[in-house]
Amino acid sequence: MSRKNENRIPIYHVDAFTSEPFKGNPAAVCLFGYPYEDNILQSIAAEMNLSETAFLRNLEEKPFKESQLFSLRWFTPKTEVPLCGHATLATAAVLFQDIDISANEIFFETKSGTLTAKQEDKGILLNFPSHELIPMDPNQDLLDAIGISDFESVQFSEKMRKLLIHLQNEEILTNLKPNFEHMKCVRTREKIEGVIVTSKGRPPYDFISRYFAPWVGINEDPVTGAAHTVLGPYWSRILGKKEMLAYQASARSGELIVKVFSKDRVGLIGNAVIVSKGELYLR
């Protein structure tokens, strides 16, 4: 990609963690040959107005099709985030399905370290860091804002700033109607940027979840890969399983396979559909 043409940015709209268009979690993916200022990336993400926009930059001095190492960043319409699963899956799908890169495995340098994506029979396998939880006493005002009166346990991932609330059954989870404005006004001791609600699933699913993050401009995320880096180790201990089928019960819905590789790493396997592609003009 020449500097002369850098005012025209290849951009894709991809539905992740689904095999059907208009399901799963949509992400925008932008391909760059050169770095851009953060304010431009943030403006693009605000313009796209999706839960995340991924910005991919080639780190090798060769065409995208021949490269294997990339820089990857993710922005919501309001802020940059340190990890995003569905936008990473969307980016890998663009490279594998449209760019048709020659490598079977690709490497992303990110704020969460080096992440990998590999093509497998069941989909694209993402290798992510896993995140442990610590039990905590929940903030009652926050529970009230979400609409939760009873729960099995509440735990917190300090690194991911995500609160996990284990509910008694799937019906309670799917019927929740959070007050997102109230959630944003609640003051908590910990800095919370997202709330995961989860319960045991009905066959064929091992567990289900929903994810709320009004603090970063996402009231409810359709399918959240990063949340499953927390959910995977949690449900693995409860169920005694290293591989689980997960379902996120949003309006768009989506599913993924979660593999617990070790204490520190988790695998997410999902599919993605490229819905559209074009060019973004920067004047």
Secondary structure as a PSIPRED ss2 file (coil, helix, strand):
# PSIPRED VFORMAT (PSIPRED V4.0)

   1 M C   1.000  0.000  0.000
   2 S C   1.000  0.000  0.000
   3 R H   0.000  1.000  0.000
   4 K H   0.000  1.000  0.000
   5 N H   0.000  1.000  0.000
   6 E C   1.000  0.000  0.000
   7 N C   1.000  0.000  0.000
   8 R E   0.000  0.000  1.000
   9 I E   0.000  0.000  1.000
  10 P E   0.000  0.000  1.000
  11 I E   0.000  0.000  1.000
  12 Y E   0.000  0.000  1.000
  13 H E   0.000  0.000  1.000
  14 V E   0.000  0.000  1.000
  15 D E   0.000  0.000  1.000
  16 A E   0.000  0.000  1.000
  17 F C   1.000  0.000  0.000
  18 T C   1.000  0.000  0.000
  19 S C   1.000  0.000  0.000
  20 E C   1.000  0.000  0.000
  21 P C   1.000  0.000  0.000
  22 F C   1.000  0.000  0.000
  23 K C   1.000  0.000  0.000
  24 G C   1.000  0.000  0.000
  25 N E   0.000  0.000  1.000
  26 P E   0.000  0.000  1.000
  27 A E   0.000  0.000  1.000
  28 A E   0.000  0.000  1.000
  29 V E   0.000  0.000  1.000
  30 C E   0.000  0.000  1.000
  31 L E   0.000  0.000  1.000
  32 F E   0.000  0.000  1.000
  33 G C   1.000  0.000  0.000
  34 Y C   1.000  0.000  0.000
  35 P C   1.000  0.000  0.000
  36 Y C   1.000  0.000  0.000
  37 E C   1.000  0.000  0.000
  38 D H   0.000  1.000  0.000
  39 N H   0.000  1.000  0.000
  40 I H   0.000  1.000  0.000
  41 L H   0.000  1.000  0.000
  42 Q H   0.000  1.000  0.000
  43 S H   0.000  1.000  0.000
  44 I H   0.000  1.000  0.000
  45 A H   0.000  1.000  0.000
  46 A H   0.000  1.000  0.000
  47 E H   0.000  1.000  0.000
  48 M H   0.000  1.000  0.000
  49 N C   1.000  0.000  0.000
  50 L C   1.000  0.000  0.000
  51 S C   1.000  0.000  0.000
  52 E C   1.000  0.000  0.000
  53 T E   0.000  0.000  1.000
  54 A E   0.000  0.000  1.000
  55 F E   0.000  0.000  1.000
  56 L E   0.000  0.000  1.000
  57 R E   0.000  0.000  1.000
  58 N E   0.000  0.000  1.000
  59 L C   1.000  0.000  0.000
  60 E C   1.000  0.000  0.000
  61 E C   1.000  0.000  0.000
  62 K C   1.000  0.000  0.000
  63 P C   1.000  0.000  0.000
  64 F H   0.000  1.000  0.000
  65 K H   0.000  1.000  0.000
  66 E H   0.000  1.000  0.000
  67 S C   1.000  0.000  0.000
  68 Q C   1.000  0.000  0.000
  69 L E   0.000  0.000  1.000
  70 F E   0.000  0.000  1.000
  71 S E   0.000  0.000  1.000
  72 L E   0.000  0.000  1.000
  73 R E   0.000  0.000  1.000
  74 W E   0.000  0.000  1.000
  75 F E   0.000  0.000  1.000
  76 T C   1.000  0.000  0.000
  77 P C   1.000  0.000  0.000
  78 K C   1.000  0.000  0.000
  79 T C   1.000  0.000  0.000
  80 E E   0.000  0.000  1.000
  81 V E   0.000  0.000  1.000
  82 P C   1.000  0.000  0.000
  83 L C   1.000  0.000  0.000
  84 C C   1.000  0.000  0.000
  85 G H   0.000  1.000  0.000
  86 H H   0.000  1.000  0.000
  87 A H   0.000  1.000  0.000
  88 T H   0.000  1.000  0.000
  89 L H   0.000  1.000  0.000
  90 A H   0.000  1.000  0.000
  91 T H   0.000  1.000  0.000
  92 A H   0.000  1.000  0.000
  93 A H   0.000  1.000  0.000
  94 V H   0.000  1.000  0.000
  95 L H   0.000  1.000  0.000
  96 F H   0.000  1.000  0.000
  97 Q H   0.000  1.000  0.000
  98 D H   0.000  1.000  0.000
  99 I H   0.000  1.000  0.000
 100 D C   1.000  0.000  0.000
 101 I C   1.000  0.000  0.000
 102 S C   1.000  0.000  0.000
 103 A C   1.000  0.000  0.000
 104 N C   1.000  0.000  0.000
 105 E E   0.000  0.000  1.000
 106 I E   0.000  0.000  1.000
 107 F E   0.000  0.000  1.000
 108 F E   0.000  0.000  1.000
 109 E E   0.000  0.000  1.000
 110 T E   0.000  0.000  1.000
 111 K C   1.000  0.000  0.000
 112 S C   1.000  0.000  0.000
 113 G E   0.000  0.000  1.000
 114 T E   0.000  0.000  1.000
 115 L E   0.000  0.000  1.000
 116 T E   0.000  0.000  1.000
 117 A E   0.000  0.000  1.000
 118 K E   0.000  0.000  1.000
 119 Q E   0.000  0.000  1.000
 120 E E   0.000  0.000  1.000
 121 D C   1.000  0.000  0.000
 122 K C   1.000  0.000  0.000
 123 G E   0.000  0.000  1.000
 124 I E   0.000  0.000  1.000
 125 L E   0.000  0.000  1.000
 126 L E   0.000  0.000  1.000
 127 N E   0.000  0.000  1.000
 128 F E   0.000  0.000  1.000
 129 P E   0.000  0.000  1.000
 130 S C   1.000  0.000  0.000
 131 H C   1.000  0.000  0.000
 132 E C   1.000  0.000  0.000
 133 L C   1.000  0.000  0.000
 134 I E   0.000  0.000  1.000
 135 P E   0.000  0.000  1.000
 136 M C   1.000  0.000  0.000
 137 D C   1.000  0.000  0.000
 138 P C   1.000  0.000  0.000
 139 N C   1.000  0.000  0.000
 140 Q H   0.000  1.000  0.000
 141 D H   0.000  1.000  0.000
 142 L H   0.000  1.000  0.000
 143 L H   0.000  1.000  0.000
 144 D H   0.000  1.000  0.000
 145 A H   0.000  1.000  0.000
 146 I H   0.000  1.000  0.000
 147 G C   1.000  0.000  0.000
 148 I C   1.000  0.000  0.000
 149 S C   1.000  0.000  0.000
 150 D C   1.000  0.000  0.000
 151 F C   1.000  0.000  0.000
 152 E C   1.000  0.000  0.000
 153 S E   0.000  0.000  1.000
 154 V E   0.000  0.000  1.000
 155 Q E   0.000  0.000  1.000
 156 F E   0.000  0.000  1.000
 157 S E   0.000  0.000  1.000
 158 E C   1.000  0.000  0.000
 159 K C   1.000  0.000  0.000
 160 M C   1.000  0.000  0.000
 161 R C   1.000  0.000  0.000
 162 K E   0.000  0.000  1.000
 163 L E   0.000  0.000  1.000
 164 L E   0.000  0.000  1.000
 165 I E   0.000  0.000  1.000
 166 H E   0.000  0.000  1.000
 167 L C   1.000  0.000  0.000
 168 Q C   1.000  0.000  0.000
 169 N C   1.000  0.000  0.000
 170 E H   0.000  1.000  0.000
 171 E H   0.000  1.000  0.000
 172 I H   0.000  1.000  0.000
 173 L H   0.000  1.000  0.000
 174 T H   0.000  1.000  0.000
 175 N H   0.000  1.000  0.000
 176 L C   1.000  0.000  0.000
 177 K C   1.000  0.000  0.000
 178 P C   1.000  0.000  0.000
 179 N C   1.000  0.000  0.000
 180 F H   0.000  1.000  0.000
 181 E H   0.000  1.000  0.000
 182 H H   0.000  1.000  0.000
 183 M H   0.000  1.000  0.000
 184 K H   0.000  1.000  0.000
 185 C H   0.000  1.000  0.000
 186 V C   1.000  0.000  0.000
 187 R C   1.000  0.000  0.000
 188 T C   1.000  0.000  0.000
 189 R C   1.000  0.000  0.000
 190 E C   1.000  0.000  0.000
 191 K C   1.000  0.000  0.000
 192 I C   1.000  0.000  0.000
 193 E C   1.000  0.000  0.000
 194 G E   0.000  0.000  1.000
 195 V E   0.000  0.000  1.000
 196 I E   0.000  0.000  1.000
 197 V E   0.000  0.000  1.000
 198 T E   0.000  0.000  1.000
 199 S E   0.000  0.000  1.000
 200 K E   0.000  0.000  1.000
 201 G C   1.000  0.000  0.000
 202 R C   1.000  0.000  0.000
 203 P C   1.000  0.000  0.000
 204 P C   1.000  0.000  0.000
 205 Y C   1.000  0.000  0.000
 206 D C   1.000  0.000  0.000
 207 F E   0.000  0.000  1.000
 208 I E   0.000  0.000  1.000
 209 S E   0.000  0.000  1.000
 210 R E   0.000  0.000  1.000
 211 Y E   0.000  0.000  1.000
 212 F E   0.000  0.000  1.000
 213 A E   0.000  0.000  1.000
 214 P H   0.000  1.000  0.000
 215 W H   0.000  1.000  0.000
 216 V H   0.000  1.000  0.000
 217 G C   1.000  0.000  0.000
 218 I E   0.000  0.000  1.000
 219 N E   0.000  0.000  1.000
 220 E E   0.000  0.000  1.000
 221 D C   1.000  0.000  0.000
 222 P C   1.000  0.000  0.000
 223 V C   1.000  0.000  0.000
 224 T C   1.000  0.000  0.000
 225 G H   0.000  1.000  0.000
 226 A H   0.000  1.000  0.000
 227 A H   0.000  1.000  0.000
 228 H H   0.000  1.000  0.000
 229 T H   0.000  1.000  0.000
 230 V H   0.000  1.000  0.000
 231 L H   0.000  1.000  0.000
 232 G H   0.000  1.000  0.000
 233 P H   0.000  1.000  0.000
 234 Y H   0.000  1.000  0.000
 235 W H   0.000  1.000  0.000
 236 S H   0.000  1.000  0.000
 237 R H   0.000  1.000  0.000
 238 I H   0.000  1.000  0.000
 239 L H   0.000  1.000  0.000
 240 G C   1.000  0.000  0.000
 241 K C   1.000  0.000  0.000
 242 K C   1.000  0.000  0.000
 243 E E   0.000  0.000  1.000
 244 M E   0.000  0.000  1.000
 245 L E   0.000  0.000  1.000
 246 A E   0.000  0.000  1.000
 247 Y E   0.000  0.000  1.000
 248 Q E   0.000  0.000  1.000
 249 A C   1.000  0.000  0.000
 250 S C   1.000  0.000  0.000
 251 A C   1.000  0.000  0.000
 252 R C   1.000  0.000  0.000
 253 S C   1.000  0.000  0.000
 254 G E   0.000  0.000  1.000
 255 E E   0.000  0.000  1.000
 256 L E   0.000  0.000  1.000
 257 I E   0.000  0.000  1.000
 258 V E   0.000  0.000  1.000
 259 K E   0.000  0.000  1.000
 260 V E   0.000  0.000  1.000
 261 F C   1.000  0.000  0.000
 262 S C   1.000  0.000  0.000
 263 K C   1.000  0.000  0.000
 264 D C   1.000  0.000  0.000
 265 R E   0.000  0.000  1.000
 266 V E   0.000  0.000  1.000
 267 G E   0.000  0.000  1.000
 268 L E   0.000  0.000  1.000
 269 I E   0.000  0.000  1.000
 270 G E   0.000  0.000  1.000
 271 N C   1.000  0.000  0.000
 272 A E   0.000  0.000  1.000
 273 V E   0.000  0.000  1.000
 274 I E   0.000  0.000  1.000
 275 V E   0.000  0.000  1.000
 276 S E   0.000  0.000  1.000
 277 K E   0.000  0.000  1.000
 278 G E   0.000  0.000  1.000
 279 E E   0.000  0.000  1.000
 280 L E   0.000  0.000  1.000
 281 Y E   0.000  0.000  1.000
 282 L C   1.000  0.000  0.000
 283 R C   1.000  0.000  0.000
